[in-house]
Amino acid sequence: MVLCASIAVWGVRTIGTLRREAFEAKQLGQYRLKQQIGVGGMGEVYLAEHVLLKRPCAIKLIRPEKAGDARSLARFEREVKATAKLTHWNTVEIFDYGRADDGTFYYVMEYLPGLNLSQLVDMHGPLTGGTRYSLDDANLRGARRSTPQEPAPPRHQAG
C-alpha cells in the first residue's frame, strides 16, 4: 500500500513538472507563443499574445544556431533598433526587445493580419511590373516619411 502511494505521489509530481515545463516552453516572458507564422535565414516569427494585456503581437526570435554568432546578434540588434526608429503606418511598431531567461534573443512587434508576399504570389501569380513598382514606391514613401525631419501622420484614427 505504501509502495502504491509513493508511486502515485511520484507520478503526480512528475506529471505536474512536465505540464509546467510544457507551459513555460510556449511562453517567453510576458508573451505566450501561439503559432509559428514565418521562418527566415536569421530567425523565426510567432503569433503571440501578451499574457496580461491579451493583445496579439508578433515575436521574432533569433534562430538557435545563429545565437552564438556575434555578427548575427549584432545584425539582429541593428534590425530591431532601425525598425524601432520608424514611425509610419506602413511599418510595424516595435513593443519590446530583450533576452529571455534561457538566452533567447527576441523582439516583439505589432501583429498585422493579412497575406504575406508568398501567399500573394500563390493567389495572383508573379507580380507584374506595375504591382512591383507600386509596392516599391509605397515602401520608399514610407521610409522617407518616417525620417525625423518629416513627422509621420497619425497611425490610428479615433472613432
Rosetta constraint file for C-alpha pairs under 8 A:
AtomPair CA 1 CA 5 HARMONIC 6.29 0.50
AtomPair CA 2 CA 6 HARMONIC 6.08 0.50
AtomPair CA 3 CA 7 HARMONIC 6.18 0.50
AtomPair CA 4 CA 8 HARMONIC 6.11 0.50
AtomPair CA 5 CA 9 HARMONIC 6.15 0.50
AtomPair CA 6 CA 10 HARMONIC 6.10 0.50
AtomPair CA 7 CA 11 HARMONIC 5.99 0.50
AtomPair CA 8 CA 12 HARMONIC 6.13 0.50
AtomPair CA 9 CA 13 HARMONIC 6.13 0.50
AtomPair CA 10 CA 14 HARMONIC 6.05 0.50
AtomPair CA 11 CA 15 HARMONIC 6.07 0.50
AtomPair CA 12 CA 16 HARMONIC 6.04 0.50
AtomPair CA 13 CA 17 HARMONIC 6.15 0.50
AtomPair CA 14 CA 18 HARMONIC 6.17 0.50
AtomPair CA 15 CA 19 HARMONIC 6.08 0.50
AtomPair CA 16 CA 20 HARMONIC 6.15 0.50
AtomPair CA 17 CA 21 HARMONIC 6.13 0.50
AtomPair CA 18 CA 22 HARMONIC 6.05 0.50
AtomPair CA 19 CA 23 HARMONIC 6.13 0.50
AtomPair CA 20 CA 24 HARMONIC 6.12 0.50
AtomPair CA 21 CA 25 HARMONIC 5.98 0.50
AtomPair CA 22 CA 26 HARMONIC 6.73 0.50
AtomPair CA 23 CA 27 HARMONIC 6.69 0.50
AtomPair CA 24 CA 28 HARMONIC 7.51 0.50
AtomPair CA 26 CA 32 HARMONIC 5.97 0.50
AtomPair CA 26 CA 33 HARMONIC 5.28 0.50
AtomPair CA 26 CA 34 HARMONIC 7.46 0.50
AtomPair CA 27 CA 31 HARMONIC 5.67 0.50
AtomPair CA 27 CA 32 HARMONIC 4.32 0.50
AtomPair CA 27 CA 33 HARMONIC 5.68 0.50
AtomPair CA 28 CA 32 HARMONIC 6.24 0.50
AtomPair CA 28 CA 33 HARMONIC 7.17 0.50
AtomPair CA 28 CA 100 HARMONIC 6.56 0.50
AtomPair CA 29 CA 100 HARMONIC 6.57 0.50
AtomPair CA 30 CA 50 HARMONIC 5.77 0.50
AtomPair CA 30 CA 51 HARMONIC 5.53 0.50
AtomPair CA 30 CA 52 HARMONIC 7.38 0.50
AtomPair CA 31 CA 48 HARMONIC 6.25 0.50
AtomPair CA 31 CA 49 HARMONIC 5.45 0.50
AtomPair CA 31 CA 50 HARMONIC 4.49 0.50
AtomPair CA 31 CA 51 HARMONIC 5.46 0.50
AtomPair CA 32 CA 48 HARMONIC 5.38 0.50
AtomPair CA 32 CA 49 HARMONIC 5.28 0.50
AtomPair CA 32 CA 50 HARMONIC 6.40 0.50
AtomPair CA 32 CA 51 HARMONIC 6.21 0.50
AtomPair CA 33 CA 46 HARMONIC 6.32 0.50
AtomPair CA 33 CA 47 HARMONIC 6.25 0.50
AtomPair CA 33 CA 48 HARMONIC 4.33 0.50
AtomPair CA 33 CA 49 HARMONIC 6.69 0.50
AtomPair CA 34 CA 46 HARMONIC 6.87 0.50
AtomPair CA 34 CA 47 HARMONIC 5.55 0.50
AtomPair CA 34 CA 48 HARMONIC 5.10 0.50
AtomPair CA 34 CA 49 HARMONIC 7.37 0.50
AtomPair CA 35 CA 46 HARMONIC 5.49 0.50
AtomPair CA 35 CA 47 HARMONIC 5.40 0.50
AtomPair CA 35 CA 48 HARMONIC 7.19 0.50
AtomPair CA 36 CA 44 HARMONIC 7.28 0.50
AtomPair CA 36 CA 45 HARMONIC 5.95 0.50
AtomPair CA 36 CA 46 HARMONIC 4.23 0.50
AtomPair CA 36 CA 47 HARMONIC 6.23 0.50
AtomPair CA 37 CA 44 HARMONIC 7.89 0.50
AtomPair CA 37 CA 45 HARMONIC 5.65 0.50
AtomPair CA 37 CA 46 HARMONIC 5.22 0.50
AtomPair CA 37 CA 47 HARMONIC 6.25 0.50
AtomPair CA 38 CA 44 HARMONIC 5.72 0.50
AtomPair CA 38 CA 45 HARMONIC 4.85 0.50
AtomPair CA 38 CA 46 HARMONIC 6.84 0.50
AtomPair CA 39 CA 43 HARMONIC 6.08 0.50
AtomPair CA 39 CA 44 HARMONIC 4.41 0.50
AtomPair CA 39 CA 45 HARMONIC 6.19 0.50
AtomPair CA 40 CA 44 HARMONIC 6.19 0.50
AtomPair CA 42 CA 62 HARMONIC 5.91 0.50
AtomPair CA 42 CA 63 HARMONIC 5.83 0.50
AtomPair CA 42 CA 66 HARMONIC 6.72 0.50
AtomPair CA 42 CA 72 HARMONIC 7.52 0.50
AtomPair CA 42 CA 76 HARMONIC 7.99 0.50
AtomPair CA 43 CA 60 HARMONIC 6.38 0.50
AtomPair CA 43 CA 61 HARMONIC 5.33 0.50
AtomPair CA 43 CA 62 HARMONIC 4.23 0.50
AtomPair CA 43 CA 63 HARMONIC 4.60 0.50
AtomPair CA 44 CA 60 HARMONIC 5.57 0.50
AtomPair CA 44 CA 61 HARMONIC 5.33 0.50
AtomPair CA 44 CA 62 HARMONIC 6.53 0.50
AtomPair CA 44 CA 63 HARMONIC 6.46 0.50
AtomPair CA 45 CA 58 HARMONIC 6.54 0.50
AtomPair CA 45 CA 59 HARMONIC 5.42 0.50
AtomPair CA 45 CA 60 HARMONIC 4.32 0.50
AtomPair CA 45 CA 61 HARMONIC 6.36 0.50
AtomPair CA 46 CA 58 HARMONIC 5.53 0.50
AtomPair CA 46 CA 59 HARMONIC 5.19 0.50
AtomPair CA 46 CA 60 HARMONIC 6.50 0.50
AtomPair CA 47 CA 56 HARMONIC 7.19 0.50
AtomPair CA 47 CA 57 HARMONIC 6.07 0.50
AtomPair CA 47 CA 58 HARMONIC 4.75 0.50
AtomPair CA 47 CA 59 HARMONIC 6.56 0.50
AtomPair CA 47 CA 111 HARMONIC 7.28 0.50
AtomPair CA 48 CA 56 HARMONIC 5.78 0.50
AtomPair CA 48 CA 57 HARMONIC 5.23 0.50
AtomPair CA 48 CA 58 HARMONIC 5.66 0.50
AtomPair CA 48 CA 59 HARMONIC 6.60 0.50
AtomPair CA 49 CA 54 HARMONIC 5.77 0.50
AtomPair CA 49 CA 55 HARMONIC 5.40 0.50
AtomPair CA 49 CA 56 HARMONIC 4.38 0.50
AtomPair CA 49 CA 57 HARMONIC 5.66 0.50
AtomPair CA 50 CA 54 HARMONIC 5.16 0.50
AtomPair CA 50 CA 55 HARMONIC 5.32 0.50
AtomPair CA 50 CA 56 HARMONIC 6.51 0.50
AtomPair CA 50 CA 57 HARMONIC 7.21 0.50
AtomPair CA 51 CA 55 HARMONIC 7.84 0.50
AtomPair CA 56 CA 110 HARMONIC 7.38 0.50
AtomPair CA 56 CA 111 HARMONIC 6.20 0.50
AtomPair CA 57 CA 108 HARMONIC 6.70 0.50
AtomPair CA 57 CA 109 HARMONIC 5.83 0.50
AtomPair CA 57 CA 110 HARMONIC 4.80 0.50
AtomPair CA 57 CA 111 HARMONIC 4.38 0.50
AtomPair CA 58 CA 108 HARMONIC 5.80 0.50
AtomPair CA 58 CA 109 HARMONIC 5.27 0.50
AtomPair CA 58 CA 110 HARMONIC 5.90 0.50
AtomPair CA 58 CA 111 HARMONIC 4.93 0.50
AtomPair CA 59 CA 106 HARMONIC 6.66 0.50
AtomPair CA 59 CA 107 HARMONIC 5.69 0.50
AtomPair CA 59 CA 108 HARMONIC 4.49 0.50
AtomPair CA 59 CA 109 HARMONIC 6.28 0.50
AtomPair CA 60 CA 106 HARMONIC 5.45 0.50
AtomPair CA 60 CA 107 HARMONIC 5.46 0.50
AtomPair CA 60 CA 108 HARMONIC 6.52 0.50
AtomPair CA 61 CA 104 HARMONIC 6.96 0.50
AtomPair CA 61 CA 105 HARMONIC 5.89 0.50
AtomPair CA 61 CA 106 HARMONIC 4.41 0.50
AtomPair CA 61 CA 107 HARMONIC 6.84 0.50
AtomPair CA 62 CA 66 HARMONIC 6.58 0.50
AtomPair CA 62 CA 67 HARMONIC 6.24 0.50
AtomPair CA 62 CA 73 HARMONIC 7.96 0.50
AtomPair CA 62 CA 76 HARMONIC 7.39 0.50
AtomPair CA 62 CA 104 HARMONIC 7.09 0.50
AtomPair CA 62 CA 105 HARMONIC 5.83 0.50
AtomPair CA 62 CA 106 HARMONIC 6.37 0.50
AtomPair CA 63 CA 67 HARMONIC 6.32 0.50
AtomPair CA 64 CA 68 HARMONIC 7.59 0.50
AtomPair CA 64 CA 104 HARMONIC 7.63 0.50
AtomPair CA 65 CA 69 HARMONIC 7.96 0.50
AtomPair CA 66 CA 72 HARMONIC 6.02 0.50
AtomPair CA 66 CA 73 HARMONIC 7.46 0.50
AtomPair CA 67 CA 72 HARMONIC 6.99 0.50
AtomPair CA 67 CA 73 HARMONIC 6.32 0.50
AtomPair CA 67 CA 104 HARMONIC 7.51 0.50
AtomPair CA 67 CA 105 HARMONIC 7.49 0.50
AtomPair CA 68 CA 73 HARMONIC 7.78 0.50
AtomPair CA 69 CA 73 HARMONIC 6.34 0.50
AtomPair CA 70 CA 74 HARMONIC 6.12 0.50
AtomPair CA 71 CA 75 HARMONIC 6.16 0.50
AtomPair CA 72 CA 76 HARMONIC 6.07 0.50
AtomPair CA 73 CA 77 HARMONIC 6.14 0.50
AtomPair CA 74 CA 78 HARMONIC 6.14 0.50
AtomPair CA 75 CA 79 HARMONIC 6.08 0.50
AtomPair CA 76 CA 80 HARMONIC 6.41 0.50
AtomPair CA 77 CA 81 HARMONIC 6.15 0.50
AtomPair CA 78 CA 82 HARMONIC 5.95 0.50
AtomPair CA 79 CA 83 HARMONIC 6.11 0.50
AtomPair CA 80 CA 84 HARMONIC 5.99 0.50
AtomPair CA 80 CA 94 HARMONIC 7.62 0.50
AtomPair CA 80 CA 97 HARMONIC 7.61 0.50
AtomPair CA 80 CA 107 HARMONIC 6.98 0.50
AtomPair CA 81 CA 85 HARMONIC 6.50 0.50
AtomPair CA 82 CA 86 HARMONIC 7.02 0.50
AtomPair CA 83 CA 91 HARMONIC 7.98 0.50
AtomPair CA 83 CA 92 HARMONIC 7.72 0.50
AtomPair CA 83 CA 93 HARMONIC 7.63 0.50
AtomPair CA 83 CA 94 HARMONIC 7.07 0.50
AtomPair CA 84 CA 93 HARMONIC 6.54 0.50
AtomPair CA 84 CA 94 HARMONIC 5.30 0.50
AtomPair CA 86 CA 91 HARMONIC 6.89 0.50
AtomPair CA 86 CA 93 HARMONIC 7.68 0.50
AtomPair CA 86 CA 143 HARMONIC 7.46 0.50
AtomPair CA 86 CA 146 HARMONIC 5.35 0.50
AtomPair CA 86 CA 147 HARMONIC 7.29 0.50
AtomPair CA 87 CA 91 HARMONIC 6.96 0.50
AtomPair CA 87 CA 93 HARMONIC 7.28 0.50
AtomPair CA 87 CA 146 HARMONIC 5.22 0.50
AtomPair CA 87 CA 152 HARMONIC 6.24 0.50
AtomPair CA 88 CA 92 HARMONIC 7.96 0.50
AtomPair CA 88 CA 142 HARMONIC 6.21 0.50
AtomPair CA 88 CA 143 HARMONIC 7.88 0.50
AtomPair CA 88 CA 145 HARMONIC 7.00 0.50
AtomPair CA 88 CA 146 HARMONIC 5.59 0.50
AtomPair CA 88 CA 152 HARMONIC 5.53 0.50
AtomPair CA 88 CA 153 HARMONIC 7.07 0.50
AtomPair CA 88 CA 154 HARMONIC 7.97 0.50
AtomPair CA 88 CA 155 HARMONIC 6.78 0.50
AtomPair CA 89 CA 142 HARMONIC 7.71 0.50
AtomPair CA 89 CA 153 HARMONIC 7.80 0.50
AtomPair CA 89 CA 154 HARMONIC 7.76 0.50
AtomPair CA 89 CA 155 HARMONIC 5.26 0.50
AtomPair CA 90 CA 139 HARMONIC 7.44 0.50
AtomPair CA 90 CA 142 HARMONIC 5.95 0.50
AtomPair CA 91 CA 142 HARMONIC 7.43 0.50
AtomPair CA 92 CA 109 HARMONIC 6.40 0.50
AtomPair CA 92 CA 110 HARMONIC 5.85 0.50
AtomPair CA 92 CA 111 HARMONIC 7.77 0.50
AtomPair CA 92 CA 112 HARMONIC 7.78 0.50
AtomPair CA 93 CA 109 HARMONIC 5.53 0.50
AtomPair CA 93 CA 110 HARMONIC 5.56 0.50
AtomPair CA 94 CA 107 HARMONIC 7.35 0.50
AtomPair CA 94 CA 108 HARMONIC 5.92 0.50
AtomPair CA 94 CA 109 HARMONIC 4.25 0.50
AtomPair CA 94 CA 110 HARMONIC 6.56 0.50
AtomPair CA 95 CA 107 HARMONIC 7.66 0.50
AtomPair CA 95 CA 108 HARMONIC 5.39 0.50
AtomPair CA 95 CA 109 HARMONIC 5.27 0.50
AtomPair CA 95 CA 110 HARMONIC 7.06 0.50
AtomPair CA 96 CA 107 HARMONIC 5.56 0.50
AtomPair CA 96 CA 108 HARMONIC 4.92 0.50
AtomPair CA 96 CA 109 HARMONIC 7.07 0.50
AtomPair CA 97 CA 105 HARMONIC 7.88 0.50
AtomPair CA 97 CA 106 HARMONIC 5.88 0.50
AtomPair CA 97 CA 107 HARMONIC 4.12 0.50
AtomPair CA 97 CA 108 HARMONIC 6.18 0.50
AtomPair CA 98 CA 105 HARMONIC 5.87 0.50
AtomPair CA 98 CA 106 HARMONIC 5.68 0.50
AtomPair CA 98 CA 107 HARMONIC 6.35 0.50
AtomPair CA 99 CA 103 HARMONIC 5.69 0.50
AtomPair CA 99 CA 104 HARMONIC 5.39 0.50
AtomPair CA 99 CA 105 HARMONIC 4.39 0.50
AtomPair CA 99 CA 106 HARMONIC 6.18 0.50
AtomPair CA 100 CA 104 HARMONIC 5.11 0.50
AtomPair CA 100 CA 105 HARMONIC 6.45 0.50
AtomPair CA 100 CA 106 HARMONIC 7.65 0.50
AtomPair CA 115 CA 119 HARMONIC 5.76 0.50
AtomPair CA 115 CA 120 HARMONIC 6.18 0.50
AtomPair CA 116 CA 120 HARMONIC 6.28 0.50
AtomPair CA 117 CA 121 HARMONIC 6.25 0.50
AtomPair CA 118 CA 122 HARMONIC 6.18 0.50
AtomPair CA 119 CA 123 HARMONIC 6.14 0.50
AtomPair CA 120 CA 124 HARMONIC 6.02 0.50
AtomPair CA 120 CA 125 HARMONIC 7.53 0.50
AtomPair CA 121 CA 125 HARMONIC 4.62 0.50
AtomPair CA 121 CA 126 HARMONIC 5.31 0.50
AtomPair CA 121 CA 127 HARMONIC 6.76 0.50
AtomPair CA 122 CA 126 HARMONIC 7.93 0.50
AtomPair CA 127 CA 131 HARMONIC 5.85 0.50
AtomPair CA 127 CA 132 HARMONIC 5.97 0.50
AtomPair CA 128 CA 132 HARMONIC 6.11 0.50
AtomPair CA 129 CA 133 HARMONIC 6.02 0.50
AtomPair CA 130 CA 134 HARMONIC 6.14 0.50
AtomPair CA 131 CA 135 HARMONIC 6.27 0.50
AtomPair CA 132 CA 136 HARMONIC 6.12 0.50
AtomPair CA 133 CA 137 HARMONIC 5.86 0.50
AtomPair CA 134 CA 138 HARMONIC 6.03 0.50
AtomPair CA 135 CA 139 HARMONIC 6.18 0.50
AtomPair CA 136 CA 140 HARMONIC 6.15 0.50
AtomPair CA 137 CA 141 HARMONIC 6.07 0.50
AtomPair CA 138 CA 142 HARMONIC 6.05 0.50
AtomPair CA 139 CA 143 HARMONIC 6.19 0.50
AtomPair CA 140 CA 144 HARMONIC 6.12 0.50
AtomPair CA 141 CA 145 HARMONIC 6.05 0.50
AtomPair CA 142 CA 146 HARMONIC 6.22 0.50
AtomPair CA 143 CA 147 HARMONIC 6.93 0.50
AtomPair CA 145 CA 150 HARMONIC 5.78 0.50
AtomPair CA 145 CA 151 HARMONIC 6.79 0.50
AtomPair CA 145 CA 152 HARMONIC 5.68 0.50
AtomPair CA 146 CA 150 HARMONIC 6.71 0.50
AtomPair CA 146 CA 151 HARMONIC 6.61 0.50
AtomPair CA 146 CA 152 HARMONIC 5.65 0.50
AtomPair CA 147 CA 151 HARMONIC 7.15 0.50
